[in-house]
Amino acid sequence: MNEKVKTDYRVQYEQLLAEFSALEANEQRQQDLLRSLLNRVLFAVDKAYPELATTCQSLRDVMRKTGDAPLPIAVLQPGIEQLGEAIRRIEASSLAPDRAELNEQTQAAEKADVRDFLPLLLERVAFTEAMEARRAKLLEVLQNPRDLTLNSVLIDRAASLINDMRRALEQEKIELTEFLQQLTDALSEIDQSTLMNLGDVQTQRESQQALNTAVTAQVADIDRTVADATDLDELKRVVRERISRISEHIHSFRQAEDQRLNTVELENQAMRDRIARLEVSRSHLQEQLVASTQKMLRDTLTGLPNRLAFDERVTLEVARMRRENGALCLAIWDIDHFKKVNDTFGHQAGDKALHVVGKTLNKLIRDVDMVARYGGEEFVMILPRANLQQAFVVLERIRETLANTAFRFKDQPLKITLSCGVAEFSANETHEAVLARADEALYLAKANGRNRTEMAH
């Protein structure tokens, strides 16, 4: 039984190690996004506030020294807070008369710069459901042209959101590490118990051998006594004595066996209880990991896979394409005049449009295809086993269906069309390069009147 338990838990241990590796890879992607966010923020601050160049450079130096290691949040945090405080002081003083000569257009451009790149970064970070409400609220503020929130406050909020997300991932990693340690300890105990059981088996064999030797010796003595006996009463006495000794040996053996079996049973019961507790913990942790992974790979607004899920899937499809020497296309969709929808009907209508378009796209794709929300009003699509012309036919069918679909928002008709760019993989081309060509084709579709599909050549 112990061997079966040991095997089962080694399998589960390997599965959890694989999940732990996936969690670490996901954490690395979040690290890369956080590093990108900080670099963009520092670039924007450099551009808007030249007097803070030294502070920005010191933060860059800290980031550069870490190399590929996780960013030292505790080290960076004081510098980031100092930078935010300096920006607040500068912006507060900009309201005073001695700063009145600052050009309003320059200030507006600086504000627009922050409000342009922060949404792009926030769209590309995979947030858990607990963080999604905060991201949505921050995006709403960033996309509101009448909002007067200071740039420094917006940057602080974005950095705080990313930091909290990182801390949540770190906590998951800690919990998983602790459980893996518990599981490792349990496996060590099982190994030790197995060795002890083997020792018990050896002890049992030795006890049985000792009993057999003792009984054999007593029986041999009886045989000799019978052979040499001349007095019947003396013979009876000697035989009874030998039988009594045999009984004592058997009794001692049974007592030792009972004690040994009781000890083994207590140890086995303790091990079963420990394994049962570990099984409950393992099941709970595995459910948490599965739920967390699903949330991390899912866009909350549309319910579609997100950019993170797209990156994982496209890697698999590229490997399959090269293995099978087949065809593979990537397409980028963009909702036409989406800003006008937001400005005319409000952000609630824009969110509704994204949800409906995402749901419709997912319904219209082939079984082998994948559609994901890429950020903002953009969607990406993977079309395996389809060359450029075949993909174009599929995409045109989807585009025409969407264009002829009647959308409504609060009983008002809402015309929604999409433009699309598609590109096919060539030999040894990366998916980033293919996406860039598809993006160029998308811009061509926009330039040629929108509501159309263009192929990249």
C-alpha positions in Angstrom: 0.0 0.0 0.0 2.8 2.4 0.9 4.5 1.9 -2.5 1.2 2.8 -4.3 0.8 5.9 -2.1 4.4 6.8 -2.8 4.0 6.5 -6.5 0.7 8.5 -6.6 2.3 11.3 -4.6 5.4 11.4 -6.8 3.1 11.8 -9.8 1.2 14.6 -8.1 4.5 16.1 -7.0 5.7 16.2 -10.6 2.4 17.8 -11.7 2.7 20.5 -9.0 6.3 21.1 -10.0 5.1 21.7 -13.6 2.4 24.1 -12.4 5.0 25.8 -10.2 7.2 26.2 -13.3 4.3 27.7 -15.2 3.6 30.1 -12.4 7.2 31.2 -12.4 7.1 31.7 -16.2 3.9 33.8 -15.8 5.6 35.8 -13.0 8.5 36.4 -15.5 6.1 37.8 -18.0 4.6 40.1 -15.4 8.1 41.1 -14.5 8.8 42.0 -18.1 5.6 44.1 -18.3 6.4 45.8 -15.1 9.9 46.6 -16.4 8.4 48.0 -19.6 5.9 50.1 -17.6 8.6 51.6 -15.5 10.8 52.4 -18.5 7.9 54.1 -20.3 7.0 56.0 -17.2 10.6 57.2 -16.7 10.8 58.1 -20.4 7.6 60.2 -20.1 8.8 61.9 -16.9 12.2 62.7 -18.6 10.4 64.3 -21.5 7.9 66.2 -19.4 10.2 67.2 -16.4 13.8 67.6 -17.5 14.7 68.7 -14.0 14.0 65.1 -12.7 16.4 63.4 -15.1 18.9 62.6 -12.3 16.2 60.8 -10.3 15.0 58.9 -13.3 18.5 57.8 -14.2 19.1 56.5 -10.6 16.0 54.3 -10.9 17.1 53.1 -14.4 20.5 52.2 -12.8 18.8 50.1 -10.2 16.8 48.3 -12.8 19.8 47.7 -15.0 21.8 46.2 -12.2 19.2 43.6 -11.6 19.7 42.1 -15.0 17.2 39.3 -15.5 16.5 38.9 -11.8 13.1 40.1 -10.3 12.9 43.8 -9.8 13.7 44.8 -6.2 10.4 46.5 -5.4 11.5 47.4 -1.9 14.6 49.2 -3.3 12.7 50.9 -6.1 9.7 52.0 -4.1 11.4 54.9 -2.2 12.7 56.3 -5.5 9.4 56.0 -7.2 7.6 57.7 -4.3 10.3 60.5 -4.3 9.7 60.9 -8.1 6.0 61.1 -7.6 6.4 63.7 -4.8 8.7 65.8 -7.0 6.2 65.7 -9.9 3.4 66.8 -7.5 5.5 69.7 -6.3 6.3 70.8 -9.8 2.7 70.5 -11.0 1.4 72.3 -7.8 3.9 75.2 -8.5 2.8 75.3 -12.1 -0.4 76.8 -10.9 1.4 79.8 -9.3 1.8 83.1 -11.2 5.6 82.6 -11.7 4.9 79.5 -13.7 2.2 81.1 -15.8 4.5 81.4 -18.8 4.3 77.6 -19.3 2.7 76.9 -22.7 -0.8 75.3 -22.3 -0.3 73.3 -25.4 2.9 71.8 -24.0 1.1 70.8 -20.7 -1.7 69.3 -22.7 0.7 67.3 -24.8 2.5 66.0 -21.7 -0.9 65.0 -20.2 -1.9 63.3 -23.5 1.4 61.4 -23.6 0.7 59.8 -20.2 -2.9 59.1 -21.1 -1.9 57.5 -24.3 0.7 55.0 -23.2 -0.7 54.0 -19.7 -3.9 52.4 -21.2 -1.8 50.4 -23.7 0.3 49.0 -20.9 -2.6 48.3 -18.6 -4.4 46.5 -21.5 -1.3 44.2 -21.9 -1.0 43.2 -18.3 -3.0 40.1 -17.3 -4.8 41.0 -14.1 -6.6 38.7 -11.7 -10.3 39.2 -11.2 -9.7 40.9 -7.8 -7.6 43.5 -9.6 -9.7 43.9 -12.7 -12.2 46.4 -11.1 -9.3 48.7 -10.2 -7.8 48.5 -13.7 -11.2 49.2 -15.3 -11.7 52.2 -13.1 -8.2 53.6 -13.9 -8.8 53.1 -17.6 -12.0 55.0 -17.4 -10.2 57.9 -15.8 -7.4 57.8 -18.4 -9.9 57.7 -21.3 -12.0 60.6 -19.9 -10.8 63.8 -21.7 -12.5 66.0 -19.1 -10.7 64.4 -16.2 -8.2 66.7 -14.4 -6.3 64.1 -12.4 -2.6 65.0 -12.2 -0.1 62.9 -14.3 1.8 62.0 -11.1 -1.3 60.6 -9.5 -2.2 58.5 -12.6 1.4 57.1 -12.7 1.2 56.3 -9.0 -2.1 54.5 -9.4 -0.8 52.5 -12.3 2.4 51.6 -10.5 0.5 50.7 -7.4 -1.8 48.4 -9.4 1.1 46.6 -11.0 2.9 46.3 -7.7 -0.2 44.8 -6.0 -0.6 42.4 -8.9 3.0 41.3 -8.5 2.6 40.9 -4.7 -0.5 38.7 -5.3 1.5 36.5 -7.7 4.4 36.3 -5.2 2.0 35.2 -2.5 0.7 32.4 -4.8 4.2 31.4 -5.4 5.0 31.4 -1.7 1.9 29.2 -0.9 2.8 26.8 -3.6 6.4 26.6 -2.5 5.3 25.9 1.1 3.0 23.1 0.0 5.7 21.6 -2.2 7.9 21.6 0.8 5.2 19.8 2.8 4.8 17.3 0.1 8.6 16.8 -0.1 8.6 16.1 3.7 5.7 13.7 3.3 7.5 11.8 0.6 10.6 11.6 2.8 8.4 10.2 5.6 7.0 7.7 3.2 10.5 6.7 2.1 11.5 6.4 5.8 8.3 4.4 6.6 9.1 2.1 3.6 12.6 1.5 5.0 11.2 0.8 8.5 8.7 -1.6 7.1 11.5 -3.4 5.3 13.3 -3.5 8.6 10.2 -4.9 10.3 10.0 -7.6 7.6 13.6 -8.5 8.4 12.9 -8.5 12.1 9.9 -10.7 11.6 12.0 -13.2 9.5 14.6 -13.3 12.3 12.0 -13.8 14.9 10.4 -16.6 12.9 13.8 -18.2 12.4 14.6 -18.0 16.1 11.2 -19.6 16.9 11.8 -22.4 14.4 15.3 -23.0 15.8 14.0 -23.1 19.4 11.1 -25.4 18.5 13.4 -27.7 16.4 15.8 -27.9 19.3 13.1 -28.8 21.8 11.6 -31.4 19.4 15.1 -32.9 18.9 15.5 -33.1 22.7 12.2 -34.9 22.9 13.3 -37.4 20.2 16.6 -38.1 22.1 14.8 -38.4 25.4 12.2 -40.9 23.9 15.1 -42.9 22.4 17.0 -43.1 25.6 14.1 -43.3 28.1 13.8 -46.3 30.4 11.3 -44.8 32.9 7.8 -43.9 31.6 7.1 -41.3 34.3 10.5 -39.6 33.7 9.7 -39.6 30.0 6.3 -38.0 30.6 8.0 -35.3 32.8 10.6 -34.5 30.3 8.1 -34.3 27.4 5.8 -32.0 29.4 8.8 -29.8 30.2 9.9 -29.6 26.5 6.3 -28.9 25.4 6.0 -26.1 28.0 9.2 -24.5 26.7 7.9 -24.7 23.2 4.7 -23.0 24.3 6.7 -20.3 26.0 8.7 -19.7 22.8 5.5 -19.4 20.8 3.9 -17.1 23.4 6.9 -14.8 23.4 6.9 -14.8 19.6 3.2 -13.9 19.5 3.6 -11.1 22.0 6.5 -9.6 20.1 4.5 -9.9 16.8 1.4 -8.3 18.4 3.5 -5.4 19.7 5.3 -5.0 16.3 2.0 -5.1 14.4 0.4 -2.6 16.8 3.4 -0.2 16.3 3.2 -0.7 12.5 -0.5 0.0 12.5 -0.1 3.2 14.5 2.6 4.4 12.2 0.5 3.5 9.1 -2.5 5.3 10.6 -0.4 8.4 11.3 0.9 8.3 7.7 -2.7 7.8 6.3 -3.9 10.8 8.4 -1.0 12.9 7.1 -1.6 11.9 3.5 -5.3 12.7 3.9 -4.5 16.2 5.2 -2.0 16.7 2.3 -4.6 15.5 -0.2 -7.1 18.1 1.1 -4.4 20.8 0.9 -3.3 19.6 -2.6 -6.8 19.6 -4.0 -7.5 23.1 -2.6 -4.2 24.5 -3.9 -4.7 22.8 -7.3 -8.2 24.3 -7.5 -6.7 27.7 -6.7 -4.0 27.3 -9.3 -6.4 26.2 -12.0 -8.8 29.1 -11.2 -5.9 31.6 -11.0 -4.5 30.3 -14.3 -7.9 30.6 -16.0 -8.3 34.1 -14.8 -4.9 35.1 -15.8 -5.5 33.9 -19.4 -9.0 35.4 -19.7 -10.1 38.9 -20.5 -12.7 39.9 -18.0 -14.6 42.3 -20.1 -15.2 40.1 -23.2 -14.6 36.7 -21.7 -12.2 35.9 -24.6 -8.6 34.7 -24.1 -6.3 37.6 -23.4 -2.9 38.5 -24.8 -1.1 36.1 -22.5 -3.2 33.2 -23.7 -2.6 34.3 -27.3 1.2 34.3 -26.8 1.0 30.7 -25.4 -1.3 29.4 -28.2 0.6 31.1 -31.0 3.9 29.5 -29.8 2.2 26.0 -30.0 0.8 26.7 -33.4 4.1 28.0 -34.8 5.8 24.8 -33.6 3.0 22.6 -35.1 3.2 24.5 -38.5 7.0 24.0 -38.7 6.7 20.3 -37.6 4.0 19.6 -40.2 5.4 22.0 -42.8 1.9 23.5 -43.0 0.3 27.0 -43.3 -0.5 29.5 -40.5 -2.0 33.0 -40.6 -2.5 35.8 -38.0 -5.1 38.5 -38.3 -5.8 41.7 -36.4 -9.3 43.2 -36.1 -10.0 46.7 -35.0 -13.5 48.2 -34.4 -14.1 51.1 -36.7 -14.7 54.6 -35.2 -14.6 53.1 -31.7 -13.7 56.4 -30.1 -16.8 57.9 -31.7 -18.9 55.2 -30.0 -17.4 56.1 -26.7 -17.8 59.8 -27.2 -21.4 59.5 -28.5 -22.9 56.9 -26.2 -20.4 56.7 -23.3 -17.8 54.2 -22.1 -20.6 51.8 -21.1 -21.7 51.5 -24.7 -18.0 51.0 -25.7 -17.7 48.2 -23.2 -20.9 46.7 -24.5 -19.6 46.9 -28.0 -16.4 45.1 -27.1 -18.3 42.4 -25.3 -20.7 41.8 -28.2 -18.0 41.9 -30.9 -15.8 39.5 -28.9 -18.7 37.1 -28.4 -19.7 37.3 -32.1 -16.1 36.8 -33.3 -15.7 33.7 -31.1 -19.0 32.3 -32.4 -18.0 32.8 -36.1 -14.5 31.3 -36.1 -13.6 27.8 -37.2 -13.1 25.1 -34.6 -9.4 25.2 -35.1 -9.1 29.0 -34.8 -8.6 31.2 -31.8 -9.6 34.8 -31.2 -8.3 36.9 -28.3 -8.6 40.4 -27.1 -5.3 42.1 -27.8 -5.9 45.4 -26.1 -8.2 48.4 -26.5 -10.6 47.8 -29.4 -8.2 45.3 -31.1 -8.7 41.5 -31.4 -6.2 39.0 -32.8 -7.0 35.7 -34.5 -4.9 32.6 -35.1 -5.9 30.6 -38.3 -4.0 27.3 -38.4 -3.8 25.2 -41.5 -4.9 28.1 -43.7 -2.9 29.9 -46.3 -3.3 33.7 -47.0 -6.1 33.3 -49.5 -8.0 30.7 -47.4 -7.7 32.9 -44.4 -9.0 35.9 -46.4 -12.1 34.0 -47.3 -12.8 33.1 -43.6 -12.2 36.6 -42.5 -14.4 38.2 -45.1 -17.2 35.9 -44.2 -16.8 37.0 -40.5 -16.5 40.7 -41.4 -19.6 40.7 -43.6 -21.6 38.9 -40.9 -20.6 41.5 -38.3 -21.3 44.4 -40.7 -24.9 43.0 -41.3 -25.6 42.4 -37.6 -27.9 44.9 -36.0 -26.5 46.2 -32.7 -28.5 48.2 -30.2 -27.6 50.1 -27.0 -30.5 51.2 -24.8 -32.9 50.9 -27.7 -30.7 53.0 -30.0 -29.3 51.5 -33.1 -25.5 51.1 -33.0 -23.7 50.6 -36.3 -20.5 48.5 -35.7 -18.0 47.5 -38.4 -14.5 46.1 -38.2 -11.4 46.4 -40.3 -9.0 43.6 -40.6 -5.4 42.9 -41.6 -4.0 39.4 -42.2 -0.6 38.0 -42.8 0.8 34.5 -43.5 3.9 33.0 -41.9 6.9 32.7 -44.1 10.0 30.5 -43.4 11.6 31.2 -40.0 9.5 34.3 -39.4 8.6 35.1 -35.8 5.0 35.7 -34.8 5.9 39.3 -33.8 7.1 40.0 -37.3 3.9 38.4 -38.8 1.7 40.5 -36.4 3.6 43.6 -37.5 2.8 42.9 -41.1 -0.8 42.1 -40.3 -0.9 45.5 -38.4 0.3 47.3 -41.5 -2.4 45.6 -43.5 -4.9 46.7 -40.9 -3.8 50.3 -41.3 -4.2 49.9 -45.1 -7.7 48.7 -44.5 -8.4 51.8 -42.4 -6.9 54.1 -45.1 -8.9 52.4 -47.8 -12.3 53.2 -46.2 -12.6 50.8 -43.2 -15.0 47.8 -43.0 -12.7 45.7 -45.2 -10.0 43.1 -45.0 -6.5 43.6 -46.4 -3.8 41.0 -47.0 -0.2 41.6 -46.2 2.2 40.5 -49.0 
